[in-house]
């Protein structure tokens, strides 16, 4: 994507004023998302992350979709088959290539589309690192959620998986002891579940009550287990 200011590309007397035309690298968001995630939340292993980091990743994607991701210098490009963008993509404004202005005609001939206002202005602001903000319309919250879920939701196609925070911490300890654990091993362990201290405590409490009061029926024990599980004060004890 061309990121040189339009005013510098206007031809006067047959030539534009810019001596070089800067072009930013564009890559599919799916392709670069794993490396972007590492800047927000380290992975347990390949594409497996702790669940408590998902909201941070969602915020990152929301900033990208709403053209507000300045730290990485990204500009989101919505899929548009008419201009040859088949999937959601991002332009890396910090990664550009400079071409001599003699290539102007070739680049103009190769152009497949252009940005609508005010997105062109927002791009110029991002590139120029100005202090004033140019407002662009944000995504509808439902559309934004759908976009975020497409990349990091439960059914995403990228292979990104989220596991419970406590389970992730326990698996981190196991990984330190057994570096041979594979991604499949970790997902299998997470699926089988690792009981939290509170769950272990409830199991012990129920077992003791059952031992002392053997005549309690299964329904009463089930209700007791549910009550203990939902008790917020008990949760604080096992933190």
Phi, psi and omega in degrees: 000133180287127181242004173290141182301138183301323182297333179277352181257356178291130182278129175231123185059036175089349182227151175274160183285336181287130177281333179229146178246118183270133181237125181272146178289136177241129178224157179294143181297323179300323183290325186258352184301317179305318180289328177293323181297326181298335179282345182254316181211118178300143180277149174292315170204192187309110174061025175241125186228157176289137183302327185290353177264355186297323181296324178294321177292321177299320178295321178299313180295322178299319178295321179296312183295329181265014176060039180238016181268090184273329184302314180269351180066051183251145176230119186281138178240115182288145179304132179208102183299332182295335180247013173086018176252103186275338182224165176302134185223166176227141174265128178272098185291342178272352181242099184227161178237136181259128176247144176295149184294348176296341180270009184307310184297319179296318181291321178294321179293328183276350184297135181249348180184179179214161181278142172281154170286149002271012182295327176296322178292320180296320177300315179298323179292316179298315181294318182280351179054047179283165182269337177277153182255140174257121184283129171238151183293125177283159177294147169303142188300327179288320176295319181296317178298318179296321179294315179298315181297331179300328183262326185231010178289176183300327184255026182296152183271359185273349182088008178286130182232145181242135179232157182308142185301314181295318178299318180299319180294320179294321180290329176299320178296319180294324180295325179292329181273332182222089183290351182277356179299128181269170176303318180296321178299316183293315178297323179294316178296321180293322180294321179290334176089142174240120186292138176285162177304322180297317180298319178296321178295318179296319177303317182291318179299313180297319179297319180294317179295320179296324179291320182282328182234075185296344182275354178295133181280169184297324180296319179295320178293323178294319178295321178298316180299318179296317179299315179296320181296324183271357182283115184291324180295323178294327179298322181293330180294326185261013178290000000 
